[in-house]
């Protein structure tokens, strides 16, 4: 009898301990959920606030409730991936879809704020993208938490709890990006355009009009070498059309182009110093992969060798305001690009220098 009572007591203690652990994990997840929801709502408010500022600047009245309603609809919109069952033409379809999304959001913003300038429109589109990502993050966590509670899945709760600190780090990065976008100041991901801009100013580069949307192209000379500098148009939040710019540059100077130098941000490993510079070979362009594919194709077609100067930073630093360490790293990267051109590019040849990244705040 005593043995039965002992076993029953153990089972009861085990059950109570498990229920207490589920209660503790659930409370922790709910705290994170409230944080994610508040951040999502704050992002929507940021967009509405920016629109209100633009109306105030133009001395116009606005229907705040109507604007917030439309912003919420745009934030809750989804992008339906292209069908990949038959991979033929997949990149072309994906590129068309992504360009269509950006164009549609731009049209929506212009409809909401007809008198907004291009820089403000670009910034609002980026704010909408951030708000959409925060909304997706909140809904994903809430979906998995609700699912775990419905089926009383202790293991699903444990997995979700383990992921939450990493998701919270992503959240902080997005919040930092919101602040930088509102103030139109450079972020960590702006180091590529910033280096290209520094080179253009230092070498007294001449702007080129090649008809590429959202992209700036400059012609400069360094010790008898021709430099074609390519970057996204600033100071609004913009990543440009680098693939189209490279294609048009090579159509004009293709015979003399021997090298392409890419400058971009690189996510560092934990323990590495922010602002350290790595060198590499290949096309350094992140994102969906569509633009990288197009640039690789055109470089391969023309036999252009590729070199990369990469500035290391954390994922959070890439999305938040540019730090002193990353600015100083940008100056060092500019000097490294010049050294590479002198060492590897023959006088009389042409090199394409591409500043990859978001041009927010880079004037």
Helices and strands as residue ranges (DSSP letters): H 2-57, H 64-75, H 90-112, H 118-150, H 154-183, G 188-190, H 191-202, E 206-208, E 215-222, E 225-232, H 242-253, G 254-256, E 257-267, E 277-280, H 290-302, E 305-313, H 315-319, H 324-344, E 350-355
